Amino acid sequence: MSRDVTIACYYFPNYHPTDPRNNRIKGHGWSEWELVKQAQPRFPGHQQPNLPLWGYRIRPWN
């Protein structure tokens, strides 16, 4: 009997406001980016929300 184990992880960041699953479950245009924007500090020195200067943008700036 083989005892080899394969461990795998699948991570799907929900940063896609056009995902039909998000629209159905959370409402149109929702993404985890909303959680990032609403983050609150939890302890002294915890710098939240931690936002990029350009905000949330999937596409290049062309």
N, C-alpha and C positions, 0 to 999 in steps of 0.2 A: 504494500500500500504506500503510495506516495504521500509525503507530508509537505510538499511544496505549497506555498501560499503566495498568491498574487494579491497585492493591495493596490487599489486604484482609487483615485479621487476625481470627481467631476465637479467643477465649479462653474456656475453660470451666473455671472454678475448681472443683476437686474437693472442695468443702467441703460436700457433700451426703451425709450418712451413710446415707441411704435409697436411694441410686442403685443400681439392680440391677447395673450394670456394675461398680461398686466392690465390691459384695458378691461377685460372681462371681470377680473377679480378686484382690482383696486380703483378702476375708473380710468377714463381716457387720459392719456399722457403721463400717467404715474410711472415713476421709476425709483430705484433706491437712491438716486441723486437727491430726491426730496428729503430723505433721512439724513444725508450728509449735510445739506443746507440747514437743517433744523437741529443739528447736534449741539448739545450743551456741555460745558465743562463739568467733569465729575470730581475733580480734586484740584487743589492749588497747583498752578503751573500747567494744567491740561488746556492746551490751546485749541478750543473748538468754538465754532466750526472751522475746519481747516480746508479752505476753499482755494482752488487755483485762481490766479488773477484773471484768467479769461473765462471763468465760469465753466459750465458744462457745454461741450461742443464736440460732437462725434466727427464731423467733417472738417477738412482742412480750411484754412482761411482764404483760399483762392479769391 
